[in-house]
Every structure is written in structure tokens, then in C-alpha cells.
Amino acid sequence: MYFTNPYYRQVPDGQEQVNFYNREIRVTGEGVLSVQPDQAEVSLGVSSEGMELKEVQRENGAVITQIIQAVQSVGVKAEDIQTIEYSIYPVYDFVDNTQTLRGYKVNHILNIPVTDIQNVGLVVDTAVSNGANTVSNISFSISNRQIVYQQALAMAVENAILKASTIARKLQIRLITPPFQISENTHGGVQPPSPYGDMVKSAATTPVSPGTLEVKASITARFLFSF
């Protein structure tokens, strides 16, 4: 579309711009890589309820200790396990508009890193068989994120050069490479796994699907051109 300034043109998608006055083309380049995650974090723990708070806390703590010991037997390091939630709150019953204390609920949630993705299901099963009754989240990631991101960044630069070359060819102008300025856009990064992927079963009875992760990079490049 054209604006009141005759020296300025913007390509329809709104991201590529041509400034004839300054003889400049500005484009956005994007690079995307789909990779298989190789590590995970599992959030799980114990939710306990009873009338005597101290007794509920004691029982909850005993089960958590048992879970921590059990998952170490399948390769999880004790120093990597972290408590991410510990909460206590009263539980009430409401009968005939009357509030009656039913007891107390104690939640203790652990974050358990799993460096071997084949063991995710095994870790979950081991924790559950040792008393875990809450599994709140399983998240996947890649250990070499920076290396993969740099590859996506290189693809983004190539994509920007291709876009600028296409625009220059269409307008019959001569593109001057390399670009005189490249800025990295902040919205690049790792996207959540897709819901599709091979199930990871290993020795576990709980199948887990890690899917694939998308690593994205985005840059803005500015080129000069001549007629």
C-alpha cells in the first residue's frame, strides 16, 4: 500500500518496508527449527487431608520423604529435587447454611528434573507407587537450547536476505549486501511442545508423549539499495 509520502512503501503484510528517499529496505527474517526434547521436569506430590493438622503434616512429610528416596533409585539426584509448593488450608462442609470444619488439607508439590527423557514415565510411576497422588505438570525442554537457537538465528538472517532480494528483484533495484544493520527481536525462543509425538514408555506403565519443540528466532534487517 502507498502512503502520502511518495518515497515510502510498505509491503502488504506490514513488516517489510521500502524507503526510496533513504534507499533502504527493512525486512523481518524468521527461522524455525523443530527438535525432539531430551529432558523434562515433572511436578508431582502429595495431597493429604485429616482432622488433626499436625498428624496430616506428619503423614504428608513421611510420604514425600519416601517419594524422594524412591525416585533417586531411578536416576534422579536428590540435590535436583525442589519443593515448589507447600500449602495448608482448612476444609469446610456446608450443611443447612452452617459452616463446619471438616479438617485440614496439606499439599506438598515437588519439581523433579528428568535428564533422560526415556525415564519420564518411570519417574511418574515410581512416585505414584510410593504415595504420590498429585501430578500437576510435565514440561519438556532441550539441553542444548542455545546451540539450536543459534541455528534458528542463522536461518532468520538467510530468510531476511531472501526477502530483501525478492523485493529488490520485483522493484528492479540493486540490493546491497550484507545488511548495514541487524537487530534481534525479543519474541524468539522455545515454543511449547506440539501435542503429537512418539509415546515414551520405557519400563513404565504410564506412556508420555514429548512431542516436538519449536525453537524460533526473529530478526529485523536493514539493507541499502541503488537504482
Secondary structure, 3 states (H helix, E strand, C coil): CECCCCCEEECCCCCCEEECCCCEEEEEEEEEEEECCCEEEEEEEEEEEECCHHHHHHHHHHHHHHHHHHHHCCCCCHHHCEEEEEEEEEEEEEECCEEEEEEEEEEEEEEEEECCHHHHHHHHHHHHHCCCCEEEEEEEECCCHHHHHHHHHHHHHHHHHHHHHHHHHHHCCEEEEEEEEEEECCCCEEECCCCCCCCECCCCCCCECCCCEEEEEEEEEEEEEEC
